[in-house]
């Protein structure tokens, strides 16, 4: 049932996801469902709902990824990082979260699915000092834009930028971004099966 539903959703999205990748995404949902019962990793309880609210909601960002090195800050149970890593094996992903149970889950997924392009890091974002920096700093349901940019300002390379996954766009939130940053673009995302607004906000540092 999960595999068939996922295939339908992906067809509706227009994305290209191989059969092997779809199988990995289904296994990710199964593992998330299993761990969720013990560790309360997500408020979404039904695996069928996870397909839309977690998997599709993550992978629709794929066409907007530019570069090779990405960090998903406040990744929670690996969203959007794990689905994006599965669908983009040529790109590197660091998944950062401060809660040990989430990082343990992500590491188990990495091991079980044989993912070679994902690194899980347990740390507060302010304390994480990567070298080199990242092409893109991703966040989904992590914080306000103002807080995200303030806390994550040290993470991108000089040419890198930020991508924040948001629901409905909030004009006040967009207007409140700190000095030294500029909104480059906002993109409305269509998530098959999800009756809610989704947007991608692209921000860069400015001199």
C-alpha positions as CSV (number, residue, x, y, z in Angstrom):
1,X,0.0,0.0,0.0
2,X,2.8,2.5,1.0
3,X,4.8,1.7,-2.2
4,X,1.8,2.1,-4.5
5,X,0.7,5.4,-2.8
6,X,4.2,6.8,-2.9
7,X,4.5,5.9,-6.6
8,X,1.2,7.7,-7.4
9,X,2.3,10.8,-5.4
10,X,5.7,10.9,-7.2
11,X,4.0,10.6,-10.6
12,X,1.7,13.5,-9.6
13,X,4.6,15.6,-8.6
14,X,6.5,15.3,-11.9
15,X,9.7,14.3,-10.1
16,X,12.0,11.5,-11.3
17,X,12.7,9.0,-8.5
18,X,14.1,5.6,-9.3
19,X,12.4,2.3,-8.1
20,X,15.4,1.8,-5.7
21,X,15.0,5.2,-4.3
22,X,11.3,4.8,-3.9
23,X,11.9,1.5,-2.0
24,X,14.3,3.4,0.3
25,X,11.8,6.1,1.0
26,X,9.2,3.5,1.9
27,X,11.6,1.8,4.3
28,X,12.4,5.2,5.8
29,X,8.6,5.7,6.5
30,X,8.4,2.2,8.0
31,X,11.4,2.9,10.3
32,X,10.0,6.3,11.3
33,X,6.7,4.7,12.2
34,X,8.4,2.0,14.3
35,X,10.7,4.4,16.2
36,X,7.9,7.0,16.6
37,X,6.0,4.6,18.8
38,X,8.8,4.6,21.3
39,X,10.6,7.9,20.8
40,X,7.8,10.3,19.7
41,X,9.9,11.7,16.8
42,X,6.9,13.2,14.9
43,X,3.3,14.2,15.6
44,X,2.3,12.5,12.3
45,X,1.2,9.0,13.4
46,X,-0.1,7.4,10.2
47,X,2.5,6.1,7.8
48,X,0.3,7.0,4.8
49,X,0.2,10.6,6.1
50,X,3.9,10.5,6.4
51,X,4.3,10.0,2.7
52,X,2.7,13.4,2.0
53,X,3.6,15.4,5.0
54,X,7.2,14.2,5.3
55,X,8.4,12.5,2.2
56,X,6.8,14.5,-0.6
57,X,7.0,17.7,1.4
58,X,10.8,17.1,1.5
59,X,11.6,15.9,-2.0
60,X,9.7,18.7,-3.8
61,X,12.6,20.9,-2.8
62,X,15.0,18.7,-4.8
63,X,14.8,20.7,-8.1
64,X,15.8,23.9,-6.2
65,X,19.0,22.5,-4.7
66,X,22.1,24.2,-6.1
67,X,25.6,23.0,-5.3
68,X,27.1,19.8,-3.7
69,X,27.3,20.3,0.1
70,X,24.1,20.9,2.1
71,X,23.3,21.1,5.8
72,X,19.8,20.5,7.2
73,X,19.6,22.4,10.5
74,X,17.1,21.4,13.2
75,X,16.6,18.3,11.1
76,X,14.4,16.5,13.7
77,X,14.0,12.9,12.4
78,X,15.9,13.8,9.3
79,X,13.5,16.0,7.4
80,X,14.0,17.1,4.7
81,X,17.6,15.9,4.7
82,X,17.1,12.1,4.5
83,X,14.5,12.1,1.7
84,X,16.6,14.6,-0.2
85,X,19.8,12.6,0.3
86,X,18.0,9.4,-0.9
87,X,16.9,11.2,-4.1
88,X,20.2,13.0,-4.7
89,X,23.0,10.5,-4.1
90,X,25.5,12.8,-5.9
91,X,25.1,15.5,-3.2
92,X,26.5,15.5,0.4
93,X,24.2,16.2,3.4
94,X,24.9,17.0,7.0
95,X,21.9,16.5,9.3
96,X,22.2,18.6,12.5
97,X,20.0,18.3,15.6
98,X,20.6,18.8,19.3
99,X,18.5,15.9,20.4
100,X,20.3,12.6,20.8
101,X,17.2,10.4,20.1
102,X,16.7,12.0,16.7
103,X,20.4,11.6,15.7
104,X,20.3,8.0,16.9
105,X,17.4,7.4,14.6
106,X,19.1,9.1,11.6
107,X,22.2,7.0,12.1
108,X,20.2,3.9,12.2
109,X,18.5,4.9,8.9
110,X,21.9,5.7,7.4
111,X,23.1,2.2,8.4
112,X,20.0,0.3,7.4
113,X,19.6,2.0,4.0
114,X,23.4,2.0,3.2
115,X,23.4,5.8,2.7
116,X,27.0,7.0,2.0
117,X,26.2,10.7,1.4
118,X,24.7,11.6,4.9
119,X,26.5,12.6,8.1
120,X,24.5,13.0,11.3
121,X,25.7,15.5,13.8
122,X,24.4,16.0,17.4
123,X,25.0,19.7,18.3
124,X,23.4,23.0,18.8
125,X,23.7,24.9,15.5
126,X,25.6,27.8,17.2
127,X,28.3,25.5,18.4
128,X,28.8,23.6,15.1
129,X,31.8,25.1,13.2
130,X,32.2,23.3,9.9
131,X,35.1,23.6,7.6
132,X,34.5,24.1,4.7
133,X,31.1,25.7,4.8
134,X,28.0,24.7,2.8
135,X,26.5,25.6,-0.5
136,X,23.1,25.6,1.0
137,X,21.7,25.8,4.5
138,X,18.3,24.1,4.7
139,X,15.7,24.4,7.4
140,X,12.1,23.0,7.7
141,X,9.9,23.9,10.7
142,X,13.1,24.9,12.5
143,X,12.7,28.6,13.5
144,X,11.7,32.0,12.3
145,X,13.7,33.3,9.4
146,X,15.2,35.9,11.7
147,X,16.4,33.3,14.2
148,X,17.5,30.9,11.4
149,X,19.7,33.5,9.8
150,X,21.1,34.7,13.1
151,X,22.0,31.3,14.3
152,X,23.2,29.9,11.0
153,X,25.1,32.9,9.6
154,X,28.4,31.0,9.9
155,X,27.4,27.9,8.0
156,X,27.3,28.8,4.3
157,X,30.3,29.5,2.1
158,X,30.8,33.0,0.7
159,X,28.8,31.9,-2.3
160,X,26.3,29.9,-0.4
161,X,22.7,30.7,0.5
162,X,19.8,29.7,2.8
163,X,16.6,27.8,1.8
164,X,13.8,27.9,4.4
165,X,10.8,25.6,3.9
166,X,7.7,27.5,5.0
167,X,4.0,27.1,5.0
168,X,2.1,30.3,4.3
169,X,4.3,33.2,3.6
170,X,4.3,35.8,6.4
171,X,5.1,39.3,5.3
172,X,6.1,40.4,8.7
173,X,8.5,37.5,9.0
174,X,10.1,38.3,5.6
175,X,10.4,41.9,6.6
176,X,12.1,41.1,9.9
177,X,15.2,39.4,8.5
178,X,18.4,40.8,10.0
179,X,20.7,43.4,8.4
180,X,23.2,41.8,6.1
181,X,20.7,39.4,4.5
182,X,18.5,39.7,1.4
183,X,15.5,37.6,0.2
184,X,16.5,36.4,-3.3
185,X,13.4,34.5,-4.2
186,X,10.2,32.9,-2.9
187,X,8.8,29.8,-4.6
188,X,5.3,28.3,-4.2
189,X,5.7,24.5,-3.9
190,X,3.0,22.0,-4.9
191,X,2.9,18.9,-2.7
192,X,0.6,16.2,-4.1
193,X,-1.9,15.1,-1.6
194,X,-1.3,18.0,0.8
195,X,-4.0,20.6,1.1
196,X,-1.9,23.3,2.5
197,X,0.4,26.1,1.3
198,X,4.1,25.4,1.0
199,X,6.8,27.9,0.1
200,X,10.5,28.0,-0.3
201,X,12.3,31.2,0.8
202,X,15.8,31.7,-0.6
203,X,18.1,34.1,1.3
204,X,21.7,35.2,0.7
205,X,24.2,37.2,2.7
206,X,24.9,40.7,1.4
207,X,27.8,43.0,2.1
